[in-house]
Amino acid sequence: MKRSLTLLLFLLCVGYVWGQKDTEFWFAAPEVTQGQGTVDYDRPVTFRISTYEFAATIILSQPANPGFPVQTIFLPPNTSGEISSLFFGINNVECTPANTVLNRGFLMTATTPITAYYEVIGGCQCNPEIFSMKGKNALGKEFYVPFQTYLPNSTNPNHLPIPRSSFNIVATEDGTNVTITPTEAIVGHAAGATFTITLQKGQTWAGEAIGWQPDEHPSGTHIVANKPIAVTIEDDLLRGVVFGGSCSDLMGDQIIPTSKMGKRYIVQKGFLTGTEKAFVVGTTSGTQLKVNGLFAGVVGAGETFVVDIDGGQYFIEATEPVGVLQLTGNGCEVSGEIMPPLDCTGSTSVRFVRPTDEPFWLELTTRAGFEGGFLLNGSPSLIPASAFTVVPGSGGEFVAAVLPFDAFAVPAQFSSIVENTLGKFHAGFLCGAELATGTRFGFFSDFNNQIEVQDSIQFCQGDTVISHGITITKEGLFSKTASNPDGCDTFFMVNAAYQSFVARSENLSFCEGDTTMAYGLLISQSGVYTDTLTGNLGCDTILTLFAFSTSLIPKSVQINFCAGDTMVSYGHVFTQSITFLDTIQSLTACDTILSIVATAQALPTFAENIHLCPGDSVVIAGVSYGNPATITTILPTSGNGCDTLATFIISQSTLSISLPDTVTTKWNQPVALPLQVFASLNTEIQWSPATGLDDPTLQNPTATLTGSLGYQVLVKDSAGCRAGEDIWVFVEIPECERSVYVPNVFSPNDDGQNDRLTAFTKLECISKIKVLRFYDRWGDLVFERYDFPPNDEQQGWDGVFRKKPAPTGVYIYYLELEYYDGIVEKKKGDVTLIR
């Protein structure tokens, strides 16, 4: 029997597209220098996790390491939590030593989709970074590894181990063969020399650069595997001297395979002091690049093209798929991230956790027309449409914005959510203070550029079915790739299996001496009968009919009613639980023996504890309560069930604070912030910013400032109630002697005297040297530095120009000096360089 069926199971792309949600994440944790002495740069680390509309049980394991203490946590809906190395230790986390197969790959699974990222915190909190975990979007069989090629790693010999750049691989299946062609020399392998390693499920391998110079970073290294793998990159203790200061910071991310790369990207300028960089890695020879609509150059497979990011937004286009890595940060504190392609990607909702209360910015990109649909933690006013600007070179198709948020709008260590009711967007954040602990940069929107549809069907043997446009006549696994209206591919995979003929059995009772017809069978005596029933929609049915005659027809009835009610059924009145038999006379059929089981069901009970904050109230059964009480009431059922006996226990805490509007102190003199807290429960206190405070978690911290500054305090009791106030600390600036001295002669001959040239003044009056420049007699700029302290010869010019000693002669200097009272003094003069 042949039939042709068309199964209308096509995917409709509607509803929400969440961030990089998944239920399975693979991750290889990179080696980070532990630091020097007792200072820890690389520990602790943590996995930060967020749930969405459903609760989740999360399990973290190392499949190749049976000795790893498996970690399990439960998170309610729309919350965040973490799994810290404080619980499972740091020794079996990092992929070290390099060029060695290790059993240190992480697998995180969840019972419902979640988002997650790996964070290096460190004991000193001075070398942090986040690695956004991309779930299935991180898995692939081909990768071109991007690295920044602008900044060197630190060469401080006291750092153990020595910081380097590295790429770290984790296998997801046994028998994984990985072929690697490094572009620069790595530990154990020469540049350009192709080699192969074999990994089992959960094993890792790290390729580490042997040098610290930017041109020794193996950007563009080609990785090919026969089974899916995930790759992490890191660049440890990058020197941010070119951005002013003496910062050294970690940069890294989990990268995406070539199958997830795109042709269009948007990069926005962060807050480094100077030009930032975007590093474009090619996958195909002869790939042409445009930046902001203008031709910029050509990049080949494994080659790196550098784009200068001076300010605003940059629209990067390529004729073939490329990867983009951005170098950004704040001040001289650097960080980096794999940028999401614009092609067919994005989310309508992204959940994240702000790591600290340091300065924080959201980076957002979306299509023009969607900028009015943003919500931040449910508020439509925090991300206004007016904050967005059209991205140059995008033909008006895209808009972008970088928005700062304080700890009240986006609280630290709490789950926050960005949504857009109009369409998809990309969202990331940059968090970190200038010249402080370091910065963290990450994107959490969806990198997936292909819609995947998996389906299973069953059909009768000999039939023909059509599923997602695939004609199927036999069992097996079938696939097809189709184009969607927006140009993105949809990958259909259908698992087809034969459906068995339906086996069905029934019992038939009839009165003794009667003849009855059932399924076309004439039955007059007890026995077993079989027949084949032709199916109209499914397969045919093999029927087995067990017939027996009886003088009485048995029937059982279950009656349920609520305790205290009265039920009338089958001519009987029921007020309590009872079981009995009854006979129902029939005029045309057999009499019926009726078995009645009546059950009086107890009223369900319900109890709830409700805590009120000061001034709050709650409405129960139409009555408002604003004070502690115990309420017992009956909640009527909304359907056919029983009413509920409910008990509500209401408690209330007291919380209020007092803080003057201002306090006054003298320059660089400590002053206590006079906060008064009145609370019935334990409280937590957080001052922000932490600038100048001895401890931002004290009730009365001491502030020592050289300039006036405003503080905010947030007080939260153990029940979650909050109170906040502002205070302004006014600093009286002393009168200063405005004098500055620049030597007129210096001799950079490494004799320990006058080897570097800078400006000298009284430190108690000066805020900073805004700019110091030296020019040669032809007007060429030979040295330039911004925003550094005076009297520090190490910040001055060492007599080197273009990596060579500058010749003896007269040089012109230009100086801008900023005092603590805001006055800026400009000076210029000449100096003689002798050797």
Disulfide bonds with the S-S distance in Angstrom:
Cys124-Cys126 2.01
Cys247-Cys332 1.72
Cys344-Cys488 1.90
Cys460-Cys539 1.80
Cys511-Cys590 1.22
Cys562-Cys642 1.97
Cys613-Cys721 1.88
